[in-house]
Amino acid sequence: MINQTFKHATLDDLDRKLLALLQLNARESVSQLARHLEVARTTVLARLEKLENSGVIAGYSVVLGHDVSNEYLYASVGISLQPKSGARVFRALQLMPEVHTLWSVSGEYDYLAILCVPTAHQLDQLLDNIGLLDGVNHTRTSIILAKKIDRHPVVSSIK
């Protein structure tokens, strides 16, 4: 049995199996989860509470279907920063709801952002706003044409 510690929570095999089931269907009832795991409902409830309180489960979300997500324009943006400006730029990007995801990366850029907007005009304005942020050297943008592979993080990779 492999254990992994997250903010005072230790993941065991049952936790990993529960998380894997939730990743497949976060709306699965506690009773159904208990049946799949061959444990009592109260065990599932206690595990969910532990995983939520420890931050292992940060929330539950909706994954949009292909038709709805196609109504938006997605772009990846590499953002190069001036020295010592990371925290300031990060705070500014946090306030932009169009910034879907932000990673700190190594290489040519300091941040890699995924932007999500309804129109090309809004993308243009957003890119101008990001480029004008105090501390941004330059950006490079690629428009995302199609999603070819979508692998959500899998619990079995936690070791």
Contacts in CASP RR format, 6 or more apart in sequence:
PFRMAT RR
TARGET T0000
AUTHOR 0000-0000-0000
METHOD contacts of the structure
MODEL  1
MINQTFKHATLDDLDRKLLALLQLNARESVSQLARHLEVARTTVLARLEK
LENSGVIAGYSVVLGHDVSNEYLYASVGISLQPKSGARVFRALQLMPEVH
TLWSVSGEYDYLAILCVPTAHQLDQLLDNIGLLDGVNHTRTSIILAKKID
RHPVVSSIK
1 12 0 8 1.000
1 13 0 8 1.000
2 13 0 8 1.000
2 159 0 8 1.000
3 10 0 8 1.000
3 11 0 8 1.000
3 12 0 8 1.000
4 10 0 8 1.000
4 11 0 8 1.000
4 158 0 8 1.000
4 159 0 8 1.000
5 11 0 8 1.000
6 54 0 8 1.000
6 55 0 8 1.000
6 56 0 8 1.000
7 54 0 8 1.000
7 55 0 8 1.000
7 56 0 8 1.000
8 54 0 8 1.000
9 15 0 8 1.000
9 50 0 8 1.000
9 51 0 8 1.000
9 53 0 8 1.000
9 54 0 8 1.000
9 55 0 8 1.000
9 56 0 8 1.000
11 19 0 8 1.000
11 56 0 8 1.000
11 158 0 8 1.000
14 37 0 8 1.000
14 39 0 8 1.000
14 43 0 8 1.000
14 47 0 8 1.000
15 47 0 8 1.000
15 50 0 8 1.000
15 51 0 8 1.000
15 56 0 8 1.000
16 155 0 8 1.000
16 156 0 8 1.000
16 158 0 8 1.000
17 36 0 8 1.000
17 37 0 8 1.000
18 33 0 8 1.000
18 37 0 8 1.000
18 44 0 8 1.000
18 47 0 8 1.000
18 48 0 8 1.000
18 51 0 8 1.000
19 51 0 8 1.000
19 56 0 8 1.000
19 57 0 8 1.000
19 155 0 8 1.000
20 154 0 8 1.000
20 155 0 8 1.000
20 156 0 8 1.000
21 28 0 8 1.000
21 33 0 8 1.000
21 36 0 8 1.000
21 37 0 8 1.000
22 28 0 8 1.000
22 33 0 8 1.000
22 57 0 8 1.000
22 60 0 8 1.000
23 152 0 8 1.000
23 153 0 8 1.000
23 154 0 8 1.000
23 155 0 8 1.000
26 60 0 8 1.000
26 61 0 8 1.000
28 36 0 8 1.000
30 41 0 8 1.000
30 44 0 8 1.000
30 45 0 8 1.000
30 48 0 8 1.000
31 41 0 8 1.000
33 44 0 8 1.000
34 40 0 8 1.000
34 41 0 8 1.000
34 43 0 8 1.000
34 44 0 8 1.000
37 43 0 8 1.000
37 44 0 8 1.000
48 57 0 8 1.000
51 57 0 8 1.000
52 59 0 8 1.000
71 118 0 8 1.000
72 116 0 8 1.000
72 117 0 8 1.000
72 118 0 8 1.000
73 116 0 8 1.000
73 117 0 8 1.000
73 118 0 8 1.000
73 119 0 8 1.000
73 120 0 8 1.000
73 122 0 8 1.000
73 123 0 8 1.000
73 143 0 8 1.000
74 100 0 8 1.000
74 114 0 8 1.000
74 115 0 8 1.000
74 116 0 8 1.000
74 143 0 8 1.000
74 144 0 8 1.000
75 114 0 8 1.000
75 115 0 8 1.000
75 117 0 8 1.000
75 123 0 8 1.000
75 127 0 8 1.000
75 141 0 8 1.000
75 142 0 8 1.000
75 143 0 8 1.000
75 144 0 8 1.000
76 112 0 8 1.000
76 113 0 8 1.000
76 114 0 8 1.000
76 115 0 8 1.000
76 141 0 8 1.000
76 142 0 8 1.000
76 144 0 8 1.000
77 112 0 8 1.000
77 113 0 8 1.000
77 114 0 8 1.000
77 115 0 8 1.000
77 127 0 8 1.000
77 130 0 8 1.000
77 139 0 8 1.000
77 140 0 8 1.000
77 141 0 8 1.000
77 142 0 8 1.000
78 105 0 8 1.000
78 108 0 8 1.000
78 109 0 8 1.000
78 111 0 8 1.000
78 112 0 8 1.000
78 113 0 8 1.000
78 139 0 8 1.000
78 140 0 8 1.000
78 141 0 8 1.000
79 89 0 8 1.000
79 109 0 8 1.000
79 110 0 8 1.000
79 111 0 8 1.000
79 112 0 8 1.000
79 113 0 8 1.000
79 130 0 8 1.000
79 136 0 8 1.000
79 139 0 8 1.000
80 108 0 8 1.000
80 109 0 8 1.000
80 110 0 8 1.000
80 136 0 8 1.000
80 137 0 8 1.000
80 138 0 8 1.000
80 139 0 8 1.000
81 89 0 8 1.000
81 110 0 8 1.000
81 111 0 8 1.000
81 135 0 8 1.000
81 136 0 8 1.000
81 137 0 8 1.000
82 135 0 8 1.000
82 136 0 8 1.000
82 137 0 8 1.000
85 134 0 8 1.000
85 135 0 8 1.000
85 136 0 8 1.000
86 110 0 8 1.000
86 111 0 8 1.000
86 135 0 8 1.000
88 133 0 8 1.000
88 134 0 8 1.000
88 135 0 8 1.000
89 111 0 8 1.000
89 133 0 8 1.000
89 134 0 8 1.000
89 135 0 8 1.000
89 136 0 8 1.000
90 102 0 8 1.000
90 111 0 8 1.000
92 133 0 8 1.000
93 99 0 8 1.000
93 102 0 8 1.000
93 111 0 8 1.000
93 113 0 8 1.000
93 130 0 8 1.000
93 133 0 8 1.000
96 126 0 8 1.000
96 129 0 8 1.000
96 130 0 8 1.000
98 115 0 8 1.000
98 116 0 8 1.000
98 117 0 8 1.000
98 122 0 8 1.000
98 126 0 8 1.000
99 113 0 8 1.000
99 114 0 8 1.000
99 115 0 8 1.000
100 113 0 8 1.000
100 114 0 8 1.000
100 115 0 8 1.000
100 116 0 8 1.000
101 113 0 8 1.000
101 114 0 8 1.000
102 111 0 8 1.000
102 112 0 8 1.000
102 113 0 8 1.000
102 114 0 8 1.000
103 111 0 8 1.000
103 112 0 8 1.000
103 113 0 8 1.000
104 110 0 8 1.000
104 111 0 8 1.000
105 111 0 8 1.000
105 112 0 8 1.000
109 140 0 8 1.000
113 130 0 8 1.000
114 144 0 8 1.000
115 123 0 8 1.000
115 126 0 8 1.000
115 127 0 8 1.000
117 123 0 8 1.000
117 126 0 8 1.000
123 143 0 8 1.000
127 139 0 8 1.000
127 141 0 8 1.000
130 136 0 8 1.000
130 139 0 8 1.000
131 138 0 8 1.000
131 139 0 8 1.000
END
